[in-house]
Amino acid sequence: MAAQIERALGDAESVVNIGAGTGSYEPVDRRVVAVEPSSVMIAQRPFGAAPVIQGGAEHLPFADGSFDAAMALLTIHHWSDVAAGLAEMVRVADRVIVWTFDQAVHGRFWLFEEYIAESNALPASRTVSPPEVAAALGAGRIEVIPIPADCVDGFNWAYWRRPAAYLDPEVRACISGLALLDDDLVARRMEKLRADLADGTWTRRHADLLDLDSVDGGLRLVVKE
């Protein structure tokens, strides 16, 4: 996934990472400036990470054309005004990449459909569709981002072939679609998953997944070159 993002950035030497969080997938061989509204996230950025400015996507403190590329990775569903944020990205950079998701595919995850349907009802799940993002940016390409079976990132689909990982409260705490729900509710549902793993129910339902090296979980990379 990181390699796919790097390819989409092309030959851009300067990059602004909007909604940067803790800095996941930030390039290390380019000049990067991060923008992040949360002081909690900023405090978790590792030593040596790109310099960060506290602020939101809707009002970027940069002049027009300040960067070769702007990127926003798994963040636009948290923005208060997606249209304004996307317009700001186009204003400050010619090349823009947005990692988002197609909810029609993303919401069909077995974890949501069979155990925690409440995740699909969260406001953050109703994000702007990838074609709408592309139209707003004037982007010419939407790429599928396959999720490998050994994915080391901690987002919700990451453990699609390793269901026992979701039994770990620390894993769940890093997944916004679960962390935003009532802890007791999620814990009860995970006990149902634990039972289904123990008696083989999960394996019988999803034996087809065990032969796959990657899966389409609805992740999409919108690219404006």
C-alpha positions as CSV (number, residue, x, y, z in Angstrom):
1,M,0.0,0.0,0.0
2,A,2.9,2.4,0.8
3,A,4.4,1.6,-2.6
4,Q,1.1,2.4,-4.3
5,I,1.0,5.8,-2.6
6,E,4.6,6.5,-3.5
7,R,3.9,5.8,-7.2
8,A,0.8,8.1,-7.1
9,L,3.0,10.9,-5.8
10,G,5.1,10.6,-8.9
11,D,8.1,12.9,-9.0
12,A,6.8,15.4,-6.4
13,E,9.5,16.7,-4.2
14,S,7.4,18.7,-1.8
15,V,4.3,17.2,-0.2
16,V,1.7,18.4,2.3
17,N,0.0,15.6,4.2
18,I,-3.4,16.8,5.4
19,G,-5.1,15.1,8.3
20,A,-1.7,13.5,8.8
21,G,-2.4,11.8,12.2
22,T,0.7,10.1,13.5
23,G,2.4,10.1,10.1
24,S,1.5,6.7,8.7
25,Y,2.6,6.4,5.0
26,E,4.4,9.8,5.0
27,P,7.3,9.7,2.5
28,V,10.7,9.8,4.0
29,D,12.6,10.8,0.8
30,R,10.6,14.0,0.1
31,R,10.1,17.4,1.8
32,V,6.9,16.9,3.8
33,V,4.8,19.2,5.9
34,A,2.0,17.7,7.9
35,V,-1.3,19.3,8.9
36,E,-3.2,17.7,11.8
37,P,-6.0,19.2,14.0
38,S,-5.6,16.8,17.0
39,S,-3.0,17.6,19.6
40,V,-3.3,14.0,20.8
41,M,-2.3,12.7,17.3
42,I,0.5,15.3,17.0
43,A,1.9,14.1,20.3
44,Q,2.1,10.6,19.0
45,R,4.1,11.5,15.9
46,P,7.5,9.7,16.1
47,F,10.8,11.4,16.6
48,G,12.1,12.6,13.3
49,A,8.7,12.8,11.6
50,A,7.9,15.6,9.2
51,P,7.2,19.0,10.8
52,V,3.6,19.4,11.7
53,I,1.2,22.4,11.8
54,Q,-1.9,22.1,13.9
55,G,-4.9,22.9,11.7
56,G,-7.7,21.6,9.6
57,A,-8.1,20.8,6.0
58,E,-10.7,23.4,5.4
59,H,-8.3,26.4,5.9
60,L,-4.8,25.5,4.9
61,P,-2.2,28.2,6.0
62,F,-0.3,28.0,2.7
63,A,-0.2,30.1,-0.5
64,D,-1.5,28.9,-3.8
65,G,0.7,26.2,-5.4
66,S,3.0,25.9,-2.3
67,F,3.6,22.2,-2.9
68,D,4.2,19.7,-5.7
69,A,1.6,17.3,-4.2
70,A,-1.1,17.2,-1.5
71,M,-2.2,13.9,0.0
72,A,-5.0,13.0,2.5
73,L,-4.9,9.4,3.7
74,L,-8.0,7.8,5.3
75,T,-9.0,11.1,6.8
76,I,-11.7,12.9,4.7
77,H,-14.5,11.0,6.5
78,H,-13.5,12.9,9.6
79,W,-13.6,16.4,8.0
80,S,-16.3,18.9,8.8
81,D,-16.5,20.2,5.2
82,V,-15.1,17.7,2.7
83,A,-15.8,20.0,-0.3
84,A,-13.8,22.8,1.3
85,G,-10.9,20.6,2.2
86,L,-10.7,19.1,-1.3
87,A,-10.8,22.6,-2.8
88,E,-7.9,23.6,-0.5
89,M,-5.9,20.6,-1.6
90,V,-6.3,21.6,-5.3
91,R,-5.4,25.2,-4.4
92,V,-2.1,24.4,-2.7
93,A,-0.9,21.7,-5.1
94,D,-1.2,20.5,-8.7
95,R,-1.0,16.8,-7.9
96,V,-3.5,15.5,-5.3
97,I,-4.0,12.0,-3.9
98,V,-6.8,11.0,-1.6
99,W,-7.1,7.6,0.1
100,T,-10.7,7.0,0.9
101,F,-13.1,4.1,0.7
102,D,-16.2,2.9,-1.2
103,Q,-18.7,2.4,1.5
104,A,-20.8,0.0,-0.7
105,V,-17.8,-2.4,-0.6
106,H,-16.3,-1.4,2.7
107,G,-19.5,-1.9,4.7
108,R,-19.8,-5.5,3.5
109,F,-17.0,-6.6,5.8
110,W,-17.8,-9.8,7.7
111,L,-16.9,-8.1,11.0
112,F,-19.5,-5.5,10.4
113,E,-22.2,-7.6,8.8
114,E,-22.0,-10.5,11.2
115,Y,-20.9,-9.0,14.5
116,I,-20.9,-5.2,14.7
117,A,-23.5,-3.7,12.4
118,E,-23.4,-0.5,14.4
119,S,-20.1,0.4,12.8
120,N,-21.9,1.0,9.5
121,A,-24.3,3.4,11.1
122,L,-21.6,5.7,12.4
123,P,-21.4,9.2,10.8
124,A,-17.8,8.6,9.6
125,S,-19.0,5.6,7.6
126,R,-21.1,7.9,5.4
127,T,-18.1,9.4,3.5
128,V,-18.2,11.1,0.1
129,S,-17.9,8.4,-2.6
130,P,-14.7,8.0,-4.5
131,P,-16.3,9.2,-7.8
132,E,-17.6,12.3,-6.0
133,V,-14.1,13.0,-4.6
134,A,-12.6,12.5,-8.1
135,A,-15.2,15.0,-9.6
136,A,-14.4,17.6,-6.9
137,L,-10.7,17.3,-7.5
138,G,-10.8,17.0,-11.3
139,A,-9.0,13.7,-10.9
140,G,-8.6,11.3,-13.7
141,R,-8.0,8.0,-11.9
142,I,-9.4,5.9,-9.1
143,E,-7.3,2.9,-8.1
144,V,-8.3,-0.1,-5.9
145,I,-5.9,-0.5,-3.0
146,P,-5.8,-4.2,-2.2
147,I,-5.4,-5.2,1.4
148,P,-2.8,-7.9,1.9
149,A,-3.4,-10.8,4.2
150,D,-0.4,-9.9,6.3
151,C,-1.3,-6.2,6.5
152,V,0.5,-4.5,9.4
153,D,-1.6,-1.4,9.5
154,G,-4.3,-1.3,12.2
155,F,-7.4,-0.1,10.3
156,N,-10.6,-2.1,10.4
157,W,-10.1,-4.4,7.4
158,A,-6.5,-5.1,8.2
159,Y,-7.1,-8.5,9.9
160,W,-9.7,-9.8,7.4
161,R,-7.9,-13.2,7.3
162,R,-6.8,-13.1,10.9
163,P,-10.1,-12.8,12.8
164,A,-8.6,-13.6,16.3
165,A,-6.8,-10.3,16.2
166,Y,-10.2,-8.5,16.8
167,L,-10.4,-10.2,20.2
168,D,-7.6,-8.1,21.4
169,P,-8.8,-4.8,23.0
170,E,-5.6,-3.0,22.1
171,V,-6.2,-3.9,18.4
172,R,-9.8,-2.7,18.6
173,A,-8.7,0.6,20.3
174,C,-6.8,1.5,17.1
175,I,-9.9,1.0,14.9
176,S,-12.0,4.1,14.9
177,G,-15.1,2.2,13.7
178,L,-14.9,0.1,16.9
179,A,-13.4,2.6,19.3
180,L,-16.3,5.0,18.8
181,L,-18.8,2.4,19.9
182,D,-19.7,1.4,23.5
183,D,-16.9,-0.8,24.9
184,D,-19.2,-3.2,26.5
185,L,-21.3,-3.7,23.4
186,V,-18.1,-4.4,21.3
187,A,-16.8,-6.7,24.0
188,R,-20.0,-8.8,24.0
189,R,-20.0,-9.1,20.2
190,M,-16.3,-10.2,20.3
191,E,-17.3,-13.0,22.7
192,K,-19.6,-14.2,19.9
193,L,-16.7,-14.1,17.5
194,R,-14.6,-16.0,20.0
195,A,-17.2,-18.7,20.2
196,D,-17.5,-18.9,16.4
197,L,-13.8,-19.3,16.1
198,A,-13.7,-21.9,18.8
199,D,-16.4,-24.1,17.2
200,G,-15.4,-23.6,13.6
201,T,-18.4,-21.5,12.6
202,W,-16.2,-18.6,11.3
203,T,-14.0,-20.9,9.3
204,R,-17.0,-22.6,7.7
205,R,-18.5,-19.3,6.7
206,H,-15.3,-17.8,5.4
207,A,-13.2,-20.7,4.1
208,D,-12.8,-18.9,0.8
209,L,-10.9,-16.1,2.4
210,L,-8.2,-18.4,3.7
211,D,-6.9,-19.0,0.1
212,L,-6.6,-15.3,-0.8
213,D,-3.4,-13.3,-0.5
214,S,-5.2,-9.9,-0.8
215,V,-8.8,-8.6,-0.8
216,D,-10.7,-5.6,-2.0
217,G,-12.1,-4.0,1.1
218,G,-13.3,-0.9,-0.6
219,L,-10.1,1.2,-0.2
220,R,-9.7,3.6,-3.1
221,L,-6.9,6.0,-4.1
222,V,-8.2,9.0,-6.0
223,V,-5.3,10.5,-8.1
224,K,-5.2,14.0,-9.7
225,E,-2.1,14.3,-11.8
